[in-house]
C-alpha cells in the first residue's frame, strides 16, 4: 500500500469529486485499491512521459506539475491536444487500449514543468477494475467527463479568431498560461509563437486603454 499516493490523492479529493461527479466513499475506495499498484515517478521539464511510436502501458497520475499531450501531423508539425494538471491522470486512452495488443501510441505526453506523480500499470489497473464494481462506475464517470471536455475543445477550436480561442483556453485552464511556454499555448491554439506574442501585446494594450478610460475602476481594483 503506497501511503504517499493516498496522501497526495487526498489533496485533490474535493476538486476531483466535483469534476467527475463521484461520492467521497467511491473516491476513497478507488484510491485505496490503486494505492497497491501506484509507483512514484519524477521527470524534468521537457522529458517524455509517453512517446509516440512506442506502445503505451502506463497511466500517469500527477501530484504536481503540468503535462501536455499531442501528435505530429503528416507535415511533421506538432499539434497540441490538451494539458493535464495536478490531481489528473495524464492519459491517452485510445493509445492505452491499442497498447494492449502492442500497437504503438499515436500521441505523446511531455512534461511542461517538472512533474512528480505516480504510474499505474494499465493492464493491472484494468484487471482490478474488472474485479471491483466501484472502479467500473468511477472510470465510467471519468470517461464521461473526458467526452465533455473533448466536446468543449471541439467548440473552442471552431472559434473563428485566434483571440477567441485564446479566451476559451484561459477559461478552460485558468492560471495555466503563466506556468507553461508560449510555444505550447500557440501549438494548442493552432497559431505561431510570433502571433501568440502579438495577441498578448494586443490584449495588454486593450487592458491599459480600458484602465485609462475607466480610472475609477482602476482605483477600486
HUTA-V890058 format. One record per residue. N is the residue number from 1. RES is the residue in one small letter. PSI is psi in whole degrees, -180 to 180 (none if undefined). OMEGA is omega as a letter, one per 30 degrees, with the letter a starting at -180 (NA if undefined). D_LAST is the distance of its C-alpha to the last C-alpha in whole Angstrom. Layout:
BEGIN
N|RES|PSI|OMEGA|D_LAST ; N|RES|PSI|OMEGA|D_LAST
END
This chain:
BEGIN
1|x|123|a|49 ; 2|x|100|a|46 ; 3|x|-35|a|44 ; 4|x|-36|l|41 ; 5|x|-46|l|41 ; 6|x|-43|l|40 ; 7|x|-47|a|38 ; 8|x|-40|l|36 ; 9|x|-36|a|36 ; 10|x|-25|l|35 ; 11|x|-29|a|32 ; 12|x|16|a|31 ; 13|x|-55|a|33 ; 14|x|-40|a|30 ; 15|x|-45|a|28 ; 16|x|-41|l|32 ; 17|x|-41|l|33 ; 18|x|-41|a|31 ; 19|x|-40|a|31 ; 20|x|4|l|35 ; 21|x|62|l|35 ; 22|x|160|a|38 ; 23|x|163|l|38 ; 24|x|-39|l|38 ; 25|x|-44|l|42 ; 26|x|-43|a|42 ; 27|x|-47|a|39 ; 28|x|-41|a|41 ; 29|x|-47|l|45 ; 30|x|-41|l|44 ; 31|x|-45|a|42 ; 32|x|-36|l|45 ; 33|x|-47|a|48 ; 34|x|-23|a|46 ; 35|x|-24|a|46 ; 36|x|-20|a|49 ; 37|x|-1|a|49 ; 38|x|132|l|46 ; 39|x|130|a|46 ; 40|x|149|l|43 ; 41|x|155|l|42 ; 42|x|137|l|40 ; 43|x|152|l|40 ; 44|x|165|l|38 ; 45|x|133|l|35 ; 46|x|-9|l|38 ; 47|x|151|a|40 ; 48|x|137|l|42 ; 49|x|-31|l|42 ; 50|x|133|l|44 ; 51|x|137|l|46 ; 52|x|139|a|47 ; 53|x|-10|l|51 ; 54|x|136|a|51 ; 55|x|134|l|52 ; 56|x|130|a|48 ; 57|x|-9|a|49 ; 58|x|141|l|46 ; 59|x|137|l|43 ; 60|x|110|l|40 ; 61|x|128|a|38 ; 62|x|122|l|35 ; 63|x|-29|l|34 ; 64|x|148|l|31 ; 65|x|178|a|31 ; 66|x|134|l|31 ; 67|x|158|a|34 ; 68|x|138|l|34 ; 69|x|151|l|37 ; 70|x|-169|l|39 ; 71|x|171|l|42 ; 72|x|127|a|44 ; 73|x|-176|a|45 ; 74|x|-23|l|48 ; 75|x|1|a|47 ; 76|x|11|l|46 ; 77|x|134|a|42 ; 78|x|129|l|40 ; 79|x|123|l|38 ; 80|x|132|a|35 ; 81|x|-42|a|35 ; 82|x|174|l|33 ; 83|x|151|l|31 ; 84|x|139|a|32 ; 85|x|-179|l|29 ; 86|x|138|l|30 ; 87|x|2|a|32 ; 88|x|157|l|33 ; 89|x|120|l|37 ; 90|x|99|a|37 ; 91|x|135|l|40 ; 92|x|96|a|42 ; 93|x|-43|a|44 ; 94|x|-35|l|46 ; 95|x|-37|l|47 ; 96|x|-41|l|48 ; 97|x|-43|l|50 ; 98|x|-35|a|52 ; 99|x|-21|l|52 ; 100|x|-30|l|54 ; 101|x|15|l|57 ; 102|x|8|l|56 ; 103|x|145|a|55 ; 104|x|151|l|52 ; 105|x|145|l|48 ; 106|x|-37|a|47 ; 107|x|157|l|43 ; 108|x|159|l|42 ; 109|x|126|a|39 ; 110|x|147|a|38 ; 111|x|120|l|36 ; 112|x|-19|l|32 ; 113|x|169|l|32 ; 114|x|141|a|34 ; 115|x|137|l|35 ; 116|x|133|a|36 ; 117|x|-157|a|38 ; 118|x|137|l|41 ; 119|x|147|l|44 ; 120|x|120|l|46 ; 121|x|126|a|49 ; 122|x|-45|a|49 ; 123|x|-43|l|52 ; 124|x|-42|l|52 ; 125|x|-37|l|49 ; 126|x|-39|l|51 ; 127|x|-41|l|54 ; 128|x|-39|l|52 ; 129|x|-38|l|50 ; 130|x|-24|a|54 ; 131|x|-19|a|55 ; 132|x|115|a|52 ; 133|x|-35|a|51 ; 134|x|-36|l|47 ; 135|x|-36|l|46 ; 136|x|-47|l|48 ; 137|x|-39|a|45 ; 138|x|-49|a|42 ; 139|x|-24|l|43 ; 140|x|-41|l|43 ; 141|x|-38|l|40 ; 142|x|-43|l|39 ; 143|x|-41|l|41 ; 144|x|-43|l|39 ; 145|x|-37|l|36 ; 146|x|-39|l|37 ; 147|x|-40|l|38 ; 148|x|-40|l|35 ; 149|x|-40|l|33 ; 150|x|-40|l|36 ; 151|x|-43|l|35 ; 152|x|-39|l|32 ; 153|x|-40|l|32 ; 154|x|-42|l|35 ; 155|x|-44|a|33 ; 156|x|-42|a|30 ; 157|x|-18|l|33 ; 158|x|-5|l|34 ; 159|x|142|a|31 ; 160|x|-29|a|32 ; 161|x|150|l|29 ; 162|x|-33|l|28 ; 163|x|-39|l|25 ; 164|x|-39|l|25 ; 165|x|-36|l|27 ; 166|x|-42|l|24 ; 167|x|-42|l|21 ; 168|x|-39|l|24 ; 169|x|-45|a|24 ; 170|x|-33|l|21 ; 171|x|-39|a|21 ; 172|x|-35|a|24 ; 173|x|68|a|23 ; 174|x|132|l|20 ; 175|x|-8|a|19 ; 176|x|-28|a|23 ; 177|x|-35|a|22 ; 178|x|-10|a|21 ; 179|x|-18|a|24 ; 180|x|171|a|27 ; 181|x|152|l|28 ; 182|x|-33|l|28 ; 183|x|-40|a|31 ; 184|x|-41|l|31 ; 185|x|-42|l|28 ; 186|x|-41|l|30 ; 187|x|-40|l|33 ; 188|x|-38|a|32 ; 189|x|-12|a|30 ; 190|x|33|l|34 ; 191|x|173|l|33 ; 192|x|156|l|33 ; 193|x|-33|l|31 ; 194|x|-41|l|31 ; 195|x|-32|l|30 ; 196|x|-42|l|27 ; 197|x|-40|l|26 ; 198|x|-42|l|26 ; 199|x|-42|a|24 ; 200|x|-43|l|21 ; 201|x|-42|l|22 ; 202|x|-40|l|21 ; 203|x|-41|l|18 ; 204|x|-41|l|17 ; 205|x|-39|l|18 ; 206|x|-39|l|17 ; 207|x|-40|l|13 ; 208|x|-41|l|14 ; 209|x|-37|l|15 ; 210|x|-40|l|13 ; 211|x|-36|l|10 ; 212|x|-36|a|13 ; 213|x|-21|a|14 ; 214|x|66|a|11 ; 215|x|-30|a|10 ; 216|x|-39|l|9 ; 217|x|-39|l|6 ; 218|x|-40|a|5 ; 219|x|-37|l|5 ; 220|x|-36|a|4 ; 221|x|none|NA|0
END
